[in-house]
Amino acid sequence: MVDVKAVSFKDVSKDGLKDIIIIVDDGYAGQGNAPLATVYFQKADGSFANDLKLDQEINDSKNNNDVKTVKSYLAGKL
């Protein structure tokens, strides 16, 4: 079972467009619930793109517990 823990619409890439951070608790990730974060970056045409490699980095580094932590991690990457 997957439960949505947080959804945030913030301009994390500093391009003036709203990006989406989604954090879910994944009950299938072993013991208990493990948070998983994903980020969708808005493009100029209004569509959104996801960088799977960046998502993996966020989750592998354990910077995925809450929106503030994800934003801090992204500030150092973007």
Biopython code that builds the backbone (N, CA, C, O; Angstrom):
import numpy as np
from Bio.PDB.StructureBuilder import StructureBuilder

atoms = [
    (1, "MET", "N", (0.838, -1.183, 0.000)),
    (1, "MET", "CA", (0.000, 0.000, 0.000)),
    (1, "MET", "C", (0.881, 1.244, 0.000)),
    (1, "MET", "O", (1.894, 1.291, 0.698)),
    (2, "VAL", "N", (0.509, 2.223, -0.760)),
    (2, "VAL", "CA", (1.249, 3.478, -0.836)),
    (2, "VAL", "C", (0.338, 4.600, -0.357)),
    (2, "VAL", "O", (-0.788, 4.746, -0.834)),
    (3, "ASP", "N", (0.835, 5.391, 0.593)),
    (3, "ASP", "CA", (0.079, 6.531, 1.110)),
    (3, "ASP", "C", (0.818, 7.821, 0.785)),
    (3, "ASP", "O", (2.028, 7.915, 0.989)),
    (4, "VAL", "N", (0.100, 8.807, 0.284)),
    (4, "VAL", "CA", (0.701, 10.111, 0.007)),
    (4, "VAL", "C", (0.960, 10.815, 1.331)),
    (4, "VAL", "O", (0.046, 11.019, 2.130)),
    (5, "LYS", "N", (2.201, 11.178, 1.549)),
    (5, "LYS", "CA", (2.608, 11.860, 2.782)),
    (5, "LYS", "C", (2.605, 13.373, 2.590)),
    (5, "LYS", "O", (2.212, 14.112, 3.493)),
    (6, "ALA", "N", (3.044, 13.843, 1.408)),
    (6, "ALA", "CA", (3.106, 15.287, 1.154)),
    (6, "ALA", "C", (3.108, 15.556, -0.338)),
    (6, "ALA", "O", (3.636, 14.775, -1.130)),
    (7, "VAL", "N", (2.506, 16.682, -0.704)),
    (7, "VAL", "CA", (2.563, 17.204, -2.071)),
    (7, "VAL", "C", (2.814, 18.694, -1.937)),
    (7, "VAL", "O", (2.137, 19.383, -1.173)),
    (8, "SER", "N", (3.791, 19.185, -2.683)),
    (8, "SER", "CA", (4.131, 20.596, -2.604)),
    (8, "SER", "C", (4.336, 21.162, -3.998)),
    (8, "SER", "O", (4.956, 20.529, -4.852)),
    (9, "PHE", "N", (3.817, 22.347, -4.216)),
    (9, "PHE", "CA", (3.994, 23.055, -5.480)),
    (9, "PHE", "C", (4.914, 24.239, -5.208)),
    (9, "PHE", "O", (4.468, 25.290, -4.748)),
    (10, "LYS", "N", (6.196, 24.064, -5.495)),
    (10, "LYS", "CA", (7.220, 25.079, -5.236)),
    (10, "LYS", "C", (8.132, 25.197, -6.445)),
    (10, "LYS", "O", (8.316, 24.241, -7.198)),
    (11, "ASP", "N", (8.696, 26.380, -6.620)),
    (11, "ASP", "CA", (9.674, 26.588, -7.689)),
    (11, "ASP", "C", (11.052, 26.195, -7.161)),
    (11, "ASP", "O", (11.825, 27.057, -6.743)),
    (12, "VAL", "N", (11.358, 24.910, -7.180)),
    (12, "VAL", "CA", (12.638, 24.449, -6.651)),
    (12, "VAL", "C", (13.790, 24.669, -7.626)),
    (12, "VAL", "O", (14.947, 24.708, -7.207)),
    (13, "SER", "N", (13.500, 24.811, -8.904)),
    (13, "SER", "CA", (14.558, 25.002, -9.901)),
    (13, "SER", "C", (14.861, 26.481, -10.168)),
    (13, "SER", "O", (15.736, 26.806, -10.970)),
    (14, "LYS", "N", (14.136, 27.366, -9.494)),
    (14, "LYS", "CA", (14.365, 28.817, -9.592)),
    (14, "LYS", "C", (14.246, 29.344, -11.017)),
    (14, "LYS", "O", (15.011, 30.215, -11.432)),
    (15, "ASP", "N", (13.269, 28.804, -11.770)),
    (15, "ASP", "CA", (13.050, 29.274, -13.137)),
    (15, "ASP", "C", (11.729, 30.023, -13.289)),
    (15, "ASP", "O", (11.326, 30.357, -14.404)),
    (16, "GLY", "N", (11.055, 30.288, -12.166)),
    (16, "GLY", "CA", (9.790, 31.010, -12.204)),
    (16, "GLY", "C", (8.581, 30.133, -12.454)),
    (16, "GLY", "O", (7.459, 30.635, -12.524)),
    (17, "LEU", "N", (8.788, 28.828, -12.592)),
    (17, "LEU", "CA", (7.701, 27.885, -12.842)),
    (17, "LEU", "C", (7.510, 26.982, -11.630)),
    (17, "LEU", "O", (8.476, 26.633, -10.951)),
    (18, "LYS", "N", (6.266, 26.605, -11.359)),
    (18, "LYS", "CA", (5.971, 25.747, -10.215)),
    (18, "LYS", "C", (6.376, 24.310, -10.509)),
    (18, "LYS", "O", (5.997, 23.744, -11.534)),
    (19, "ASP", "N", (7.142, 23.732, -9.608)),
    (19, "ASP", "CA", (7.526, 22.336, -9.688)),
    (19, "ASP", "C", (6.727, 21.571, -8.625)),
    (19, "ASP", "O", (6.181, 22.172, -7.700)),
    (20, "ILE", "N", (6.664, 20.260, -8.764)),
    (20, "ILE", "CA", (5.874, 19.453, -7.838)),
    (20, "ILE", "C", (6.791, 18.466, -7.125)),
    (20, "ILE", "O", (7.537, 17.719, -7.758)),
    (21, "ILE", "N", (6.720, 18.478, -5.792)),
    (21, "ILE", "CA", (7.410, 17.488, -4.970)),
    (21, "ILE", "C", (6.328, 16.577, -4.394)),
    (21, "ILE", "O", (5.359, 17.053, -3.802)),
    (22, "ILE", "N", (6.495, 15.283, -4.567)),
    (22, "ILE", "CA", (5.555, 14.308, -4.012)),
    (22, "ILE", "C", (6.345, 13.343, -3.136)),
    (22, "ILE", "O", (7.370, 12.804, -3.554)),
    (23, "ILE", "N", (5.857, 13.134, -1.920)),
    (23, "ILE", "CA", (6.468, 12.171, -1.008)),
    (23, "ILE", "C", (5.398, 11.167, -0.614)),
    (23, "ILE", "O", (4.306, 11.539, -0.185)),
    (24, "VAL", "N", (5.724, 9.893, -0.766)),
    (24, "VAL", "CA", (4.792, 8.830, -0.392)),
    (24, "VAL", "C", (5.473, 7.910, 0.616)),
    (24, "VAL", "O", (6.699, 7.820, 0.666)),
    (25, "ASP", "N", (4.662, 7.235, 1.412)),
    (25, "ASP", "CA", (5.146, 6.156, 2.272)),
    (25, "ASP", "C", (4.859, 4.863, 1.539)),
    (25, "ASP", "O", (3.708, 4.544, 1.241)),
    (26, "ASP", "N", (5.921, 4.117, 1.249)),
    (26, "ASP", "CA", (5.799, 2.879, 0.497)),
    (26, "ASP", "C", (5.874, 1.696, 1.456)),
    (26, "ASP", "O", (6.955, 1.334, 1.919)),
    (27, "GLY", "N", (4.741, 1.104, 1.746)),
    (27, "GLY", "CA", (4.683, -0.024, 2.663)),
    (27, "GLY", "C", (5.356, -1.274, 2.136)),
    (27, "GLY", "O", (5.536, -2.231, 2.889)),
    (28, "TYR", "N", (5.736, -1.299, 0.857)),
    (28, "TYR", "CA", (6.357, -2.479, 0.275)),
    (28, "TYR", "C", (7.878, -2.438, 0.312)),
    (28, "TYR", "O", (8.525, -3.366, -0.172)),
    (29, "ALA", "N", (8.456, -1.399, 0.868)),
    (29, "ALA", "CA", (9.916, -1.228, 0.820)),
    (29, "ALA", "C", (10.619, -1.899, 1.997)),
    (29, "ALA", "O", (11.572, -1.343, 2.543)),
    (30, "GLY", "N", (10.176, -3.053, 2.381)),
    (30, "GLY", "CA", (10.851, -3.755, 3.471)),
    (30, "GLY", "C", (10.141, -3.542, 4.787)),
    (30, "GLY", "O", (8.916, -3.645, 4.861)),
    (31, "GLN", "N", (10.894, -3.247, 5.815)),
    (31, "GLN", "CA", (10.324, -3.080, 7.146)),
    (31, "GLN", "C", (9.607, -1.735, 7.247)),
    (31, "GLN", "O", (10.192, -0.682, 6.994)),
    (32, "GLY", "N", (8.353, -1.790, 7.614)),
    (32, "GLY", "CA", (7.603, -0.557, 7.814)),
    (32, "GLY", "C", (7.470, 0.263, 6.554)),
    (32, "GLY", "O", (7.653, -0.235, 5.443)),
    (33, "ASN", "N", (7.150, 1.519, 6.742)),
    (33, "ASN", "CA", (6.988, 2.429, 5.611)),
    (33, "ASN", "C", (8.265, 3.211, 5.381)),
    (33, "ASN", "O", (8.832, 3.784, 6.311)),
    (34, "ALA", "N", (8.710, 3.230, 4.148)),
    (34, "ALA", "CA", (9.888, 4.001, 3.768)),
    (34, "ALA", "C", (9.431, 5.143, 2.868)),
    (34, "ALA", "O", (8.718, 4.906, 1.893)),
    (35, "PRO", "N", (9.827, 6.382, 3.177)),
    (35, "PRO", "CA", (9.417, 7.487, 2.305)),
    (35, "PRO", "C", (10.124, 7.418, 0.955)),
    (35, "PRO", "O", (11.296, 7.054, 0.865)),
    (36, "LEU", "N", (9.394, 7.771, -0.073)),
    (36, "LEU", "CA", (9.942, 7.885, -1.424)),
    (36, "LEU", "C", (9.531, 9.244, -1.974)),
    (36, "LEU", "O", (8.361, 9.621, -1.917)),
    (37, "ALA", "N", (10.506, 9.973, -2.506)),
    (37, "ALA", "CA", (10.237, 11.307, -3.056)),
    (37, "ALA", "C", (10.428, 11.291, -4.565)),
    (37, "ALA", "O", (11.262, 10.562, -5.102)),
    (38, "THR", "N", (9.639, 12.107, -5.225)),
    (38, "THR", "CA", (9.797, 12.329, -6.657)),
    (38, "THR", "C", (9.535, 13.806, -6.934)),
    (38, "THR", "O", (8.737, 14.445, -6.248)),
    (39, "VAL", "N", (10.207, 14.333, -7.934)),
    (39, "VAL", "CA", (10.064, 15.750, -8.274)),
    (39, "VAL", "C", (9.735, 15.866, -9.755)),
    (39, "VAL", "O", (10.393, 15.260, -10.601)),
    (40, "TYR", "N", (8.717, 16.647, -10.052)),
    (40, "TYR", "CA", (8.345, 16.946, -11.432)),
    (40, "TYR", "C", (8.628, 18.418, -11.680)),
    (40, "TYR", "O", (8.115, 19.284, -10.970)),
    (41, "PHE", "N", (9.440, 18.700, -12.684)),
    (41, "PHE", "CA", (9.813, 20.070, -13.023)),
    (41, "PHE", "C", (8.920, 20.567, -14.147)),
    (41, "PHE", "O", (8.776, 19.911, -15.179)),
    (42, "GLN", "N", (8.315, 21.746, -13.933)),
    (42, "GLN", "CA", (7.459, 22.320, -14.965)),
    (42, "GLN", "C", (8.323, 22.911, -16.069)),
    (42, "GLN", "O", (9.334, 23.566, -15.815)),
    (43, "LYS", "N", (7.897, 22.660, -17.298)),
    (43, "LYS", "CA", (8.591, 23.212, -18.462)),
    (43, "LYS", "C", (7.829, 24.442, -18.953)),
    (43, "LYS", "O", (6.690, 24.677, -18.550)),
    (44, "ALA", "N", (8.459, 25.214, -19.815)),
    (44, "ALA", "CA", (7.874, 26.467, -20.296)),
    (44, "ALA", "C", (6.520, 26.269, -20.970)),
    (44, "ALA", "O", (5.684, 27.172, -20.954)),
    (45, "ASP", "N", (6.296, 25.098, -21.562)),
    (45, "ASP", "CA", (5.014, 24.855, -22.237)),
    (45, "ASP", "C", (3.914, 24.398, -21.278)),
    (45, "ASP", "O", (2.800, 24.096, -21.706)),
    (46, "GLY", "N", (4.229, 24.348, -19.976)),
    (46, "GLY", "CA", (3.243, 23.968, -18.971)),
    (46, "GLY", "C", (3.241, 22.484, -18.626)),
    (46, "GLY", "O", (2.600, 22.077, -17.658)),
    (47, "SER", "N", (3.946, 21.679, -19.399)),
    (47, "SER", "CA", (4.028, 20.246, -19.094)),
    (47, "SER", "C", (5.064, 20.026, -17.988)),
    (47, "SER", "O", (5.776, 20.950, -17.596)),
    (48, "PHE", "N", (5.132, 18.798, -17.496)),
    (48, "PHE", "CA", (6.063, 18.474, -16.422)),
    (48, "PHE", "C", (6.974, 17.344, -16.852)),
    (48, "PHE", "O", (6.566, 16.455, -17.599)),
    (49, "ALA", "N", (8.219, 17.381, -16.375)),
    (49, "ALA", "CA", (9.201, 16.337, -16.666)),
    (49, "ALA", "C", (9.798, 15.846, -15.356)),
    (49, "ALA", "O", (9.971, 16.608, -14.405)),
    (50, "ASN", "N", (10.107, 14.567, -15.331)),
    (50, "ASN", "CA", (10.668, 13.923, -14.153)),
    (50, "ASN", "C", (12.062, 13.425, -14.478)),
    (50, "ASN", "O", (12.293, 12.897, -15.566)),
    (51, "ASP", "N", (12.996, 13.586, -13.550)),
    (51, "ASP", "CA", (14.366, 13.091, -13.708)),
    (51, "ASP", "C", (14.521, 11.893, -12.776)),
    (51, "ASP", "O", (14.739, 12.065, -11.577)),
    (52, "LEU", "N", (14.410, 10.693, -13.315)),
    (52, "LEU", "CA", (14.453, 9.488, -12.492)),
    (52, "LEU", "C", (15.780, 9.333, -11.757)),
    (52, "LEU", "O", (15.814, 8.827, -10.636)),
    (53, "LYS", "N", (16.872, 9.766, -12.385)),
    (53, "LYS", "CA", (18.180, 9.675, -11.737)),
    (53, "LYS", "C", (18.232, 10.579, -10.505)),
    (53, "LYS", "O", (18.755, 10.182, -9.463)),
    (54, "LEU", "N", (17.695, 11.786, -10.623)),
    (54, "LEU", "CA", (17.661, 12.709, -9.491)),
    (54, "LEU", "C", (16.776, 12.158, -8.374)),
    (54, "LEU", "O", (17.137, 12.239, -7.200)),
    (55, "ASP", "N", (15.624, 11.602, -8.731)),
    (55, "ASP", "CA", (14.761, 10.979, -7.718)),
    (55, "ASP", "C", (15.511, 9.887, -6.974)),
    (55, "ASP", "O", (15.425, 9.794, -5.749)),
    (56, "GLN", "N", (16.241, 9.064, -7.705)),
    (56, "GLN", "CA", (17.009, 7.979, -7.083)),
    (56, "GLN", "C", (18.050, 8.536, -6.125)),
    (56, "GLN", "O", (18.246, 7.998, -5.035)),
    (57, "GLU", "N", (18.726, 9.623, -6.530)),
    (57, "GLU", "CA", (19.725, 10.260, -5.665)),
    (57, "GLU", "C", (19.084, 10.781, -4.380)),
    (57, "GLU", "O", (19.630, 10.599, -3.291)),
    (58, "ILE", "N", (17.932, 11.427, -4.507)),
    (58, "ILE", "CA", (17.231, 11.953, -3.328)),
    (58, "ILE", "C", (16.900, 10.816, -2.365)),
    (58, "ILE", "O", (17.141, 10.917, -1.162)),
    (59, "ASN", "N", (16.351, 9.745, -2.905)),
    (59, "ASN", "CA", (15.928, 8.632, -2.061)),
    (59, "ASN", "C", (17.108, 7.848, -1.493)),
    (59, "ASN", "O", (17.077, 7.449, -0.328)),
    (60, "ASP", "N", (18.138, 7.624, -2.290)),
    (60, "ASP", "CA", (19.316, 6.895, -1.808)),
    (60, "ASP", "C", (20.038, 7.662, -0.703)),
    (60, "ASP", "O", (20.613, 7.058, 0.203)),
    (61, "SER", "N", (20.008, 8.994, -0.779)),
    (61, "SER", "CA", (20.688, 9.828, 0.216)),
    (61, "SER", "C", (19.843, 10.033, 1.472)),
    (61, "SER", "O", (20.299, 10.644, 2.439)),
    (62, "LYS", "N", (18.608, 9.521, 1.455)),
    (62, "LYS", "CA", (17.667, 9.637, 2.584)),
    (62, "LYS", "C", (17.224, 11.078, 2.836)),
    (62, "LYS", "O", (16.790, 11.413, 3.938)),
    (63, "ASN", "N", (17.334, 11.923, 1.822)),
    (63, "ASN", "CA", (16.845, 13.300, 1.918)),
    (63, "ASN", "C", (15.410, 13.368, 1.400)),
    (63, "ASN", "O", (15.068, 14.236, 0.596)),
    (64, "ASN", "N", (14.581, 12.442, 1.870)),
    (64, "ASN", "CA", (13.239, 12.286, 1.319)),
    (64, "ASN", "C", (12.138, 12.242, 2.378)),
    (64, "ASN", "O", (11.014, 11.841, 2.074)),
    (65, "ASN", "N", (12.432, 12.641, 3.599)),
    (65, "ASN", "CA", (11.450, 12.517, 4.679)),
    (65, "ASN", "C", (10.353, 13.567, 4.649)),
    (65, "ASN", "O", (9.223, 13.302, 5.057)),
    (66, "ASP", "N", (10.685, 14.764, 4.164)),
    (66, "ASP", "CA", (9.693, 15.835, 4.114)),
    (66, "ASP", "C", (10.078, 16.830, 3.021)),
    (66, "ASP", "O", (11.180, 16.780, 2.474)),
    (67, "VAL", "N", (9.155, 17.726, 2.720)),
    (67, "VAL", "CA", (9.357, 18.686, 1.635)),
    (67, "VAL", "C", (10.560, 19.580, 1.909)),
    (67, "VAL", "O", (11.340, 19.860, 0.999)),
    (68, "LYS", "N", (10.718, 20.025, 3.131)),
    (68, "LYS", "CA", (11.838, 20.912, 3.476)),
    (68, "LYS", "C", (13.182, 20.233, 3.199)),
    (68, "LYS", "O", (14.100, 20.860, 2.670)),
    (69, "THR", "N", (13.294, 18.968, 3.551)),
    (69, "THR", "CA", (14.539, 18.231, 3.325)),
    (69, "THR", "C", (14.806, 18.038, 1.835)),
    (69, "THR", "O", (15.941, 18.177, 1.380)),
    (70, "VAL", "N", (13.765, 17.720, 1.085)),
    (70, "VAL", "CA", (13.917, 17.565, -0.369)),
    (70, "VAL", "C", (14.354, 18.890, -0.988)),
    (70, "VAL", "O", (15.271, 18.918, -1.810)),
    (71, "LYS", "N", (13.700, 19.997, -0.596)),
    (71, "LYS", "CA", (14.065, 21.312, -1.132)),
    (71, "LYS", "C", (15.508, 21.663, -0.800)),
    (71, "LYS", "O", (16.221, 22.191, -1.653)),
    (72, "SER", "N", (15.953, 21.383, 0.415)),
    (72, "SER", "CA", (17.335, 21.665, 0.807)),
    (72, "SER", "C", (18.315, 20.861, -0.033)),
    (72, "SER", "O", (19.337, 21.383, -0.477)),
    (73, "TYR", "N", (18.000, 19.597, -0.247)),
    (73, "TYR", "CA", (18.863, 18.748, -1.065)),
    (73, "TYR", "C", (18.942, 19.285, -2.503)),
    (73, "TYR", "O", (20.022, 19.362, -3.090)),
    (74, "LEU", "N", (17.784, 19.652, -3.052)),
    (74, "LEU", "CA", (17.752, 20.167, -4.422)),
    (74, "LEU", "C", (18.488, 21.489, -4.554)),
    (74, "LEU", "O", (19.077, 21.758, -5.601)),
    (75, "ALA", "N", (18.468, 22.317, -3.521)),
    (75, "ALA", "CA", (19.159, 23.615, -3.563)),
    (75, "ALA", "C", (20.653, 23.410, -3.786)),
    (75, "ALA", "O", (21.308, 24.240, -4.417)),
    (76, "GLY", "N", (21.187, 22.320, -3.276)),
    (76, "GLY", "CA", (22.604, 22.030, -3.470)),
    (76, "GLY", "C", (22.917, 21.340, -4.790)),
    (76, "GLY", "O", (24.078, 21.253, -5.191)),
    (77, "LYS", "N", (21.873, 20.846, -5.469)),
    (77, "LYS", "CA", (22.074, 20.119, -6.718)),
    (77, "LYS", "C", (21.768, 20.955, -7.955)),
    (77, "LYS", "O", (22.362, 20.735, -9.010)),
    (78, "LEU", "N", (20.854, 21.907, -7.840)),
    (78, "LEU", "CA", (20.399, 22.653, -9.022)),
    (78, "LEU", "C", (21.079, 23.993, -9.138)),
    (78, "LEU", "O", (20.809, 24.744, -10.076)),
]
sb = StructureBuilder()
sb.init_structure("model")
sb.init_model(0)
sb.init_chain("A")
sb.init_seg("    ")
for serial, (resi, resn, name, xyz) in enumerate(atoms, 1):
    if name == "N":
        sb.init_residue(resn, " ", resi, " ")
    sb.init_atom(name, np.array(xyz, "f"), 0.0, 1.0, " ", f" {name:<3s}", serial, name[0])
structure = sb.get_structure()
